[in-house]
Amino acid sequence: MSIRLDGQVAIVTGAGQGLGRCHALALAERGAKVVVNDLGDESGRSENADAVVAEIKEAGGEAMSHGANVSNAEQVNDMVAKTMAKWGRVDILINNAGILRDKTFLKMPIEDFRLVIEVHLMGTANCTKAVWEIMREQNYGRIVFTTSSSGLYGNFGQANYSAAKMAMVGLMNTLHLEGAKNNIHVNCLAPTAGTAMTAGLFPEPIYKLLSPESVSPGVVFLASEGAPSRKVLGAGGGSFAVFKGFETDGVNLLPDKLTPEGVAAAWSALDDESGMKELTTGFEQSSKFATKAARSLGIDLSE
């Protein structure tokens, strides 16, 4: 089955270079009209974005550039308004824009923590908010957030980045639920790639293996009509995997062991991975715990 995006309009943020550029080119290759966003200068123009637009047009595609700062909601709204004026719809949003301000938490100025949150989390929220009603009215949308293994697992010296990236998973979980009835699918990409932003983080041989181009096929799939929803797709070096968050079955301490000492004594049992389950809503956890409590106290919840 060939994946085509003909007639669809995609916005890719942070697309002037690196992963975003590769995403934009890959979407255009499959027929999408692409808005190439990259941070502009004082006039709002982005030479990097213009260069990617030129590449797309040279290959026979359609594209426009916009220099919005994704952390500025007014600029983002202008980008979406210009997209609608030109093409009349937005089908795909790839939230890729990001920055790094790496330091250990001890040495990290709180301003650097806030700045990374503003660009990654608020930038993603701004762009998603700007297209959400459009996608609802179309009864169609495909949105990709960019999370990271730093958020999923932690990385030394990246407390700000890790916090912002894990927040993407929480945002995805809720918007998946809210968008389902309007055929809006929301997923996360957790890429590993050798880019300007990660230069120096990998040894040279690994850096070369982890090309941005090897990640973008996953983005095209997540942007397609047949995409799943509420998935975290890991990607790097041509390999792909799905991250899943599981919760142990747990132990109820009622009626007479509900103490800190009781938690300590039961730790091995409640940390036991047998019977683990992937929950799909926060209510499932509440329901599980209520059921266990009722069972421990001999209460019949079916009445």
C-alpha positions in Angstrom: 0.0 0.0 0.0 1.4 3.3 -1.1 1.1 6.3 1.3 0.1 9.5 -0.5 -0.8 12.9 0.9 -2.0 14.5 -2.3 -4.2 17.5 -1.6 -3.3 17.7 2.0 -1.7 20.7 3.8 1.1 20.2 6.3 2.8 22.6 8.7 6.2 21.6 10.0 7.8 23.7 12.7 11.6 24.1 13.0 11.9 22.9 9.4 14.7 25.1 8.2 17.3 22.4 8.9 17.9 19.0 10.5 15.0 16.8 11.3 12.3 19.4 10.4 13.8 19.9 7.0 13.8 16.2 6.3 10.2 15.9 7.5 9.1 18.7 5.2 10.9 17.3 2.2 9.5 13.8 2.9 5.9 15.1 3.2 6.2 17.1 0.0 7.6 14.1 -1.8 4.3 12.3 -0.9 2.2 15.1 -2.3 1.5 17.4 0.6 1.6 21.1 0.3 4.0 22.2 3.1 4.3 25.2 5.3 8.0 25.4 6.2 8.3 27.1 9.5 11.6 28.3 11.0 12.5 31.1 13.4 12.7 34.3 11.4 14.8 37.5 11.7 13.4 40.8 12.9 11.5 41.2 9.6 10.0 37.7 10.1 11.9 36.2 7.2 13.7 32.9 7.6 16.4 32.2 5.0 16.6 28.6 6.1 12.9 28.1 5.6 13.1 29.8 2.2 15.8 27.5 1.1 13.7 24.4 2.0 10.8 25.9 0.2 13.0 26.3 -2.9 14.1 22.6 -2.6 10.4 21.5 -2.5 9.4 23.7 -5.5 12.4 22.6 -7.5 11.2 19.0 -7.0 7.8 20.0 -8.3 6.0 20.4 -5.0 4.1 23.3 -3.4 5.4 25.1 -0.3 5.5 28.4 1.6 7.7 29.6 4.4 6.9 31.4 7.6 9.2 32.7 10.3 6.9 32.4 13.3 8.4 32.0 16.8 6.4 29.0 18.0 6.4 30.4 21.6 4.6 33.5 20.3 0.9 32.7 19.9 0.2 35.8 17.8 2.9 34.8 15.3 1.7 31.2 15.2 -1.9 32.4 14.6 -0.6 34.6 11.7 1.1 31.5 10.2 -2.1 29.5 10.3 -4.2 32.3 9.0 -1.8 32.7 6.0 -1.9 28.9 5.5 -5.7 29.0 5.4 -5.7 32.0 3.1 -3.5 30.2 0.6 -4.7 26.6 0.8 -7.9 26.7 2.8 -7.2 23.8 5.1 -4.6 22.2 7.5 -4.5 18.4 7.6 -1.1 17.8 9.2 0.9 19.5 12.0 4.4 18.3 12.8 5.6 20.0 16.0 9.4 19.8 15.6 10.8 23.2 16.7 13.1 23.1 19.7 16.2 24.3 21.5 18.7 23.1 24.0 20.1 24.8 27.1 21.9 21.9 28.7 23.3 22.2 32.3 23.0 20.2 35.4 20.0 21.2 37.4 22.3 22.7 40.1 23.9 25.1 37.7 20.9 25.7 35.4 19.4 29.2 35.6 15.7 29.0 36.1 15.4 31.3 33.0 16.9 28.5 30.9 14.4 26.0 32.3 11.6 28.4 31.5 12.9 29.1 28.0 13.1 25.5 27.0 9.6 24.9 28.3 8.3 27.9 26.4 9.7 26.7 23.1 9.0 23.0 23.3 5.8 22.7 25.4 4.2 26.1 24.9 5.3 26.2 21.3 3.7 22.9 20.6 0.5 23.9 22.5 0.3 27.2 20.6 0.6 25.5 17.2 -1.8 22.8 18.1 -4.4 25.2 19.5 -4.2 27.3 16.3 -5.1 24.3 14.1 -7.4 22.4 16.5 -10.7 24.0 15.5 -9.8 23.8 11.8 -9.2 20.1 12.1 -12.4 19.6 14.1 -14.5 21.4 11.5 -12.8 19.3 8.7 -13.4 16.1 10.8 -9.8 15.2 10.1 -6.3 15.9 11.4 -3.0 14.3 12.0 -0.7 15.8 14.7 2.7 14.7 15.7 4.5 16.0 18.9 8.3 15.5 19.2 9.1 13.9 22.5 12.6 12.4 23.3 14.2 9.5 25.1 15.5 12.2 27.4 12.0 12.7 28.6 11.0 9.1 28.5 14.1 7.8 30.4 16.1 10.9 31.6 19.4 12.3 30.5 22.1 13.9 32.6 22.2 17.7 32.3 18.8 17.9 30.5 16.3 18.5 33.3 14.5 21.3 31.3 14.5 19.5 28.0 13.4 16.2 29.7 10.5 17.9 31.5 9.3 19.5 28.3 9.6 16.3 26.3 7.7 14.2 28.8 5.0 16.8 28.9 4.4 16.0 25.2 3.3 12.5 26.2 0.7 13.8 28.6 -0.6 16.3 26.1 -0.9 13.6 23.5 -2.8 11.3 25.9 -5.5 13.9 26.5 -5.8 15.3 23.0 -6.1 11.8 21.6 -9.2 11.4 23.7 -10.6 14.8 22.9 -9.9 14.5 19.2 -11.1 11.0 18.6 -14.7 11.8 17.7 -13.5 14.2 15.0 -10.9 11.9 13.4 -7.9 13.8 14.8 -5.1 11.4 15.6 -2.3 12.6 17.9 1.0 10.8 18.3 4.5 11.4 19.5 7.8 10.9 17.8 10.9 10.2 19.9 13.7 10.7 17.4 17.5 10.1 17.7 19.4 11.9 15.0 22.6 13.5 14.2 21.7 17.2 13.7 23.1 20.6 14.5 21.3 20.4 17.8 22.9 17.1 18.8 26.4 17.8 17.3 29.0 16.8 19.8 26.6 14.5 21.8 27.5 11.4 19.7 30.8 10.0 18.6 31.4 10.7 14.9 30.6 7.2 13.6 27.3 7.1 15.5 26.5 10.6 14.4 26.8 9.6 10.8 24.6 6.5 11.2 21.8 8.5 12.9 20.9 10.5 9.8 17.7 12.7 10.0 16.6 11.2 6.8 16.3 7.8 8.5 13.6 9.2 10.9 11.3 11.0 8.5 9.5 7.8 7.1 8.0 7.4 10.5 6.7 10.9 10.5 5.1 10.4 7.1 3.4 7.3 8.4 2.1 9.2 11.5 0.8 11.9 9.2 -1.1 9.5 7.0 -4.7 8.6 6.9 -3.9 5.1 8.3 -1.9 6.4 11.2 -2.7 5.1 14.7 -3.3 7.5 17.6 -1.8 7.8 21.1 1.4 6.1 20.2 5.0 7.1 20.9 7.2 6.1 18.0 10.9 5.8 18.7 13.1 6.3 15.6 16.7 6.4 14.7 19.2 5.0 12.2 16.4 3.3 10.3 15.1 1.5 13.3 11.6 2.0 14.8 10.1 1.0 18.1 7.0 1.8 20.2 7.4 3.1 23.7 4.7 1.9 26.1 4.0 3.0 29.7 2.8 0.1 31.9 1.6 0.1 35.5 2.0 -2.9 37.9 -1.2 -4.5 39.2 -0.4 -3.2 42.6 -1.4 -4.1 46.2 -4.2 -2.7 48.4 -3.2 -2.1 52.1 -6.7 -1.8 53.6 -7.9 -2.3 56.2 -5.0 -2.5 58.7 -1.7 -2.0 56.7 -2.3 1.5 55.4 0.8 3.0 56.9 4.2 4.1 55.5 5.6 0.9 57.0 2.9 -1.0 55.2 4.0 0.5 51.9 7.6 -0.4 52.7 6.7 -4.0 53.6 4.6 -4.4 50.4 7.2 -2.8 48.1 8.4 -6.0 46.4 4.8 -7.0 45.7 3.5 -3.7 44.4 6.7 -3.4 42.2 6.1 -6.9 40.8 5.8 -6.7 37.0 3.6 -9.7 36.6 0.1 -8.7 35.6 1.3 -5.3 34.4 -1.2 -3.5 32.1 -1.0 -0.5 29.7 -3.8 1.9 30.9 -5.5 4.0 28.3 -7.1 6.7 30.5 -6.5 8.1 34.0 -9.9 6.9 35.0 -8.7 3.3 34.5 -6.2 3.7 37.3 -8.9 5.2 39.6 -11.3 2.4 38.8 -8.6 -0.2 39.5 -7.7 1.2 42.9 -11.4 1.6 43.9 -12.0 -2.0 42.9 -9.1 -3.2 45.0 -10.2 -1.1 47.9 -13.7 -2.5 47.7 -12.4 -6.1 47.5 -10.2 -5.6 50.6 -13.1 -4.2 52.6 -15.7 -6.7 51.3 -17.8 -4.1 49.5 -19.8 -5.1 46.5 -19.6 -2.3 43.9 -22.1 -4.0 41.6 -25.0 -3.0 43.8 
